[in-house]
Every structure is written in C-alpha cells, then in structure tokens.
Amino acid sequence: MTLSAVIKKLWCVRKQLILILTPLVLLPLHFTLPEKEGKCLYVVLLMATFWCTEALPLAVTAMLPVCLFPTLGILSSKKVCPQYFLETNFLFLSGLIMASSIEEWGLHRRIALKVLSIVGVKPIWLILGMMLTSASLSMWLSNTATTAMMLPIANAILESLFGDLASLKEKCKPPKDTDNDIMNGPSSVKLHSLPSVPSEKEILQMDGMDDMEQLKGTNEMHQHEVQTSEEIRAEAQYHLKVWKGFLICIPYAASIGGTATLTGTAPNLILIGQLKSYFPDCDVINFGSWFAFAFPLMVLFLLLGWIWITFLYGGLTARLCSKENDLRAQFEARAQALIREDYRKLGPINFAEGAISFFFILFAVLLFTRDPKFVTGWSVLFKKGYVSDAVTGVVIVSILFFFPSQKPSLSWWFDPQGSTAPYVPLLSWKKAQDSVPWNIILLLGGGFSMAKACEESGLAAWIGGHLQPLAELPPAAAVMLITAFVACFTEFASNTATTIIFLPILAELAMRIAVNPLYFMIPATVGCSYAFMLPVSTPPNSIAFASGHLLVKDMARTGVVMNILGIMAVSLALNTWGIAMFDLGTYPEWAHPVNKSALATDAHLSVLSLNATH
C-alpha cells in the first residue's frame, strides 16, 4: 500500500483517532500537575481539542462535564447540572424565539429591501446598504440566518447590475476564447452554486420585464460594437471583482453586528454568565450598558470595514461614481426597479408584521431601560435584584404564543357565518422548536460548567499565575495582545469555545495584577467574534464561500486587515468611552471579595504544605 493511500485512510478515520488518542496523550497531566488542577486541565484540554476538531458534535462535547467533572472528583453533579440553565441561557433563548417570530412573518426581508431601496444601487452605496442591513439584522437574528437571507438578495441585485455570473466569467477569458462568445451574445448558462439563489430570484422576478430585457440586449449589442474585446474583458473582470466585494461584505457585517447586543452572539452571554460566577456582586454589565458600549464600536468598525472592502474591490474608484456610462446607468436603474418592485409586492404591513414590530421594539426598549446605569431604570419598581434581563425577555416572548396574528373583530361574535377555525398566534411552539438552535443552549451550559470547574479547582488561578509576565506590559498593550491572540485563535475554533476557554484565565490574571477584570474580559469577548480570515472560521464565512466565487486567498487577504482594524477599534473603544462607562481605570470593589478569598485559599494551602513538611 502506498503512502498516499495510507494517508487517505487515516484522514477518513481522523475523528475516531482523535477521540481515542487525545485522552491518552493528555493522561500525563494527572501526574505532573497538582491533583485537582491537573484533572481539571485534562478535561479542559480534552474538550478544547474536541471542539476545535469537531471530533464530536459541539453540543455532545458540551455535555462531557456532566460525566467527567463528578467522576474525576472536580465538581459535584449538583453544581455542574444547574450551569446548563442559568438565567443567561433564558435571556439567549428569549432572543432566539423573538428572532424566529421575525423570520416567520418575513419582517426581516421587508427591512432589508427597504434599506436597499433607500441607499441606492451604485456599488459603493449598495455595499454600505448590504453591510448596514446585515449588521442591523444580526443584532437580533443569528449571523448565520442573516447571511443566508441576504446573500440570495445580493445575487439577484448583482445579476441585474452586471449580468449572469457565468457569462461574466466567460468574458474574462483571453480574447481568442471569447470572440465567438461576444459575437453570439452572453451565454445562457446559469450558475446555481447557492441552493437558495434560484428560489429567491424567482421571488425577486419582476412582472413585465420583457421590455427591459430587450433594452438590455440591445444595449449590450451596441456596447459590443463600440468596445474592443480587451475592453469588454477588463470590464467583466472589474464586475467580478465588485461581485466578490458584495459576497464578502455580508458575512463580515453579520459577524460585526452580533457584537452590539448581549443576545446577538453567544460569547457576549458567556461573558455575563462567567462574570456572575466569578464576581456575584458585579452588576456593571447588562443589556443596556453593553449596548451603550458596543453599538458605537460596531458602527465604527462597520465603517472601517466598508472603506477597506470598497477600496479593495473597486468600490471607491471613480468609475463607480461616474454617470458617463449610459449602459451602467440603465443597469442601475433596472436593479433599483427590481428592489422597489419586490418591496411593492410585499404589500402594506399586515397586522402580524405590525404586531411583531411592536413586540420587537418593546423587547429592545425594556431590555435597554431596565437598568442602563447612566439613568434610573424601571427595575427600581420591583424588589432589588429580583428582575433581570432574562425575566424581561421571557415575559415578552411568552406573549407571542397567544397574541393573534389576525386583527380581532368585534363583528365576528355577531356573524353566524363567521369562520370557526381556531385563531393562529404570532408564533407556535413547533416553529420555535424547529428554528431555535438548542445545541447552542447546551454549548453555553458546557461553557459555564467549565468556568465553574476552573474556578473551584484552582486551575484558573494556577494558569493566571504563570501569565504573570503580562503584568509588565502597559495595560493598553496587553489589551491589544489579548484581542489579537483571541481573534487568531477563533479563526480555527468556534467563538463560543474560544470564549469559554480564555475568560476564566483572563479573570484570574486581572485579579493577580490588580487590573479591572473587565479591562481584559471585554476585548477578549468581542475579539472572539472577529473571525474573518478563513471560510471555516464561522458559519457565515462558509455560506459565502459556498457561492463558488470566493477563494481562500480572497478571504485571507481581506480578513487579515479586517482583524487589524478590529483590534484597533476595540482598543480605541475600551480606552476612551469604555474607561468612562465601566470605570476601568480602578480596581472595583466587586472583585475584592473573590480576590481575598483566592488569596486566603493560597495562604491556607501554604500552611498545609508547611505542616506536611514538618
């Protein structure tokens, strides 16, 4: 058997080999480290390996603490199991249910088309509109769902602007291969690399477009008569370059947008859960205070990303802003008409969409105003500490399951011929079951269990002690280093797993060097969402890459600068309005009890060690 055949067979069973070999390779940790810390590190590294390689499904790996921590004597099952449904999980669940109701009635599509009709169809502004829409939706929907919804819309608009993607690729071939194609007109071959594109294009298809198609064909023939083959080839290459910019801006904007709200992405909620575990008295961060910090950061990074993407893919060139090319102006008018016609087909906002809009706005306003810190919130009307963001979210989404989707009518009671069919609520439990990613709930629980074990076993304190050299760096430099490291790590692992692994370590490090824990934990949390360089870094990247038009080098070239811009933006935000909002320049009182407890534990262990020596 040849070496290549052996390698192929090993690759086929790589996951099984990882499952068998990883526990054996990590076994020496039991004997080289202190007993409890070594056992906890064994489980952490085992789960981190399984998460990064996906040898087991992520949710299955997240359940390993239930069996490993109790059997290894790290944490009792009574302490492990409650971590899987903390109030943070309920807040996340309420956000997912609200998102499923928005998708159920198509409100997200109405918002997207309205924004695109406002910004116009010139590529430089259309890219901005795509990014603003994707980021805004991703604040409430999952970034994966946002990307899956926006990409087909973008492809339909791009075909109106530039023609079919397959035809453009044909025109990009050397002149000797394209002369016949140019004489015979564009190819009729369609590219269906994204499964959802054809159905969305059917939805976007305008009635009565035959005249416009004839105008387009006439203009193309006229253009071919006055342009040389080289000019047509250069124009097609330019169109393909802009097309890449459209495809790549949507997943990037979706990842950026999720950082603006606590429910937008899982790492933000993991931060809240681990803060409550490590620092029970910490009430600095809630939905309102996080939004006040993260939303300006999101807008700043979104604008920086827009400038970079439009510069890299031709959006800022003078030719895009020029009105001299009549054919391009006609294509832009056609694309604008396509958007407006599709929005018109949605019709006026119906009762269900209006109701969902009302509850969505109420959901956001109540979460934001519960306890925004800079003003007195409505939570003072209740017993202190009893009403949390989770309570607010569950109250609102519970209403969706009985509020009618059709406008109630008083005359129905007096109409003997009225329909006797049961009314349909805004959301059914079956729809919620189908659309809510329950595996993420388990993933959050596994993360909270791991953090609890790291805290009680002393592993986080042990690792924090070995990171003491970071104390010699200026805090601002340490923030940039932490954000850069986490952003690079999350390119190869899920952002949830990355947050779970590093936040406990950073909390202990901050306490040891007497720095506000939020000064390290916030940039690490945000940095976990900045995965732009690889198609496998995050599901939105994979969806865009599946279009078949993007290459790995396109994402790597664009993503490396996006990561740098993100690190700079986070550092700027943290060291300006972040310091003012969270008082990051001082060591907070809520961190002292934990710190003293840890020091007391260390002192107690030292005494025991001395007694054992004597």
Steps between C-alpha positions, in 0.01 A plus 500: 500500500641839403557785741228712338247217546590469868464876546158494334384218729629680807318814390177302469522387863659819639212574736506151648877524547464836675235354733728209593844664506422838665405353843817287493729785396365727775521231770840620640331817624360295788851431629697817416267764649327544838223243523183709463652755259644219288168319472315820410762594239466149357126550445543854367763399243300191405188709435700772323650239264161347426349846443779616268506179296124429527587136568168497684204729432547825691194442716613147594841631605322765706329226701826328600530702826187323630685167501868600528501763777309288756683173421842665522410670828527853360142621544186328630209440265283727718729787404555398136144442378347837604762675282314379191199723562610816671302820449747590225378201300142623536599843369663338199199272449261797504713675236494191278122466533450868412723450195297197388179705513659771285602239244156335513323811370776625265560826685876466451460490121284813502766682704778386266322610181401834651858582596629399155239715326613799707878472450478453123676253270838659427742232623669725756165580664347160440790335687436743786129416491574127502735538797264725698207266440698186584644654818162634614326166450787309659454701821179300553514202263786252484783604269456172310131564428575860403767394250282226353218751447709787360721313252221394260364857499848630424549250215169596338591870514850433366362309203284802421808723513764287329325207334537132569809392696582216261485739204731743674752222557482409131572861403804499726670234291777602257374659174567192288243311708243775529467638146233249403320549829490875448362463146232258616406693812523405865481135597169377633664269756396575856714449807310340788774466759275618783193280536287789623580734210252371239199512732590848619547617141157368416363704788688804376393453138310802369180480303523648156880505474500389134540854370784567739674178397474605136646840587781329684573271202497793256734702718733203539517457120570870461768481764661204328514694174682798648723315749799285421534149638765618746273775633215254548734260678627776731144609577397143582802453728408820677140378545622169644722689743206708620290181527756356742474814710124451528531134596766562763348808666181323611648229730751749639228751584288225657788401731562864595132572562459214746738669744269798560244324721527240774265267312671556165764231546586231754837641623327810640273283714790283611667816630192582709475145632865480600492844660212385720689183585829670587367832629146460640491866604586628152196672348687733265407324177144439390316535171485880513857571611642247252300654215617851595863378479486251212267676256735796433784248466295303247426815296867604504625159390225469240605828338868402507414164346286666233785731399746211482269267301396769252863603455617142447221398263463810290222681680694823550624541145377794299340276240240381753390856572500609138174553313659513154439135420139486384488121504609485865243766590228294331605185684495692829152628421390143429642375831332787686171412333550137599537592866205739500276254318583222741428728795170599337407133467526464877202731520412717800606383844241250619375454855749222583801701379380804692454295816842340469655843441330632814615211720849511351535870581349442846746212555798722415377806694420306819835322494685826440317700769485237776819626663711703253725630782527855368133566588256335740332202334154353550641211706477727810124434494571143616695343783871561446679218324186303416425612142774430245534520121396135482167576672436785258576289194286204605201724582503656153552181297234315702243746366586396143358153557144624561479842332292462178656543158171626352330821607223421750154604393205575726256430217619136485306426819175606333560338159349149484690435176837602649790260487525256791859402431731546799698821494869486415738661752806698397721204579439130553711279721569270203652792310707593804620141536600482135678836480673533839851347499474305824857376464619854576315488833694184589820663380445793734431261787818307431694823503356611832575157648859519382540850645357384834740207511800719409407733785439239772791274407746789504603438137423854387707642787786260416504602133459868593809475717704371206385797288647746750752640243208672327483727805819667382327623184301825498129413535417647158767281336373196690148568369622508139703183553205316657258610227745401225565158653133422552409622148767269352393204717135536403593463132549129572249441781142606560461840663297340779773250584767770483309719747440208735869410508658842547265710716571318828876530440474873426285556810765342722780686324323834555451428871863401548632824347222715655345611171126535449398153367273662240806668348619158378172310470308746280756519214546122511123452470465740207814363333348151496247624242767643270560189287551624144799320349384145421182343358487258794536774762128558534180375328433832317844477339425144392166602344664778298785271396248240379395741225804374308619848405719571804843347546680432828759762407222758454379446857853483640607823327187686606474341844851573623445875462150466649654334805753783536225760467290314756786487753560873458129580530460292819809659657373848414153430639627341818750777577256787431130463572551152648715635783244771572199265492639208703761686708770272363782712642436381857488158665130454588356408837300213353826320412656529848304226682591240240860616498524483879339159498752376247789645700363342816480165325860535382607587855310203639668268250838644596434426869395145418814456293720621786324271747545206265870583466552505878 
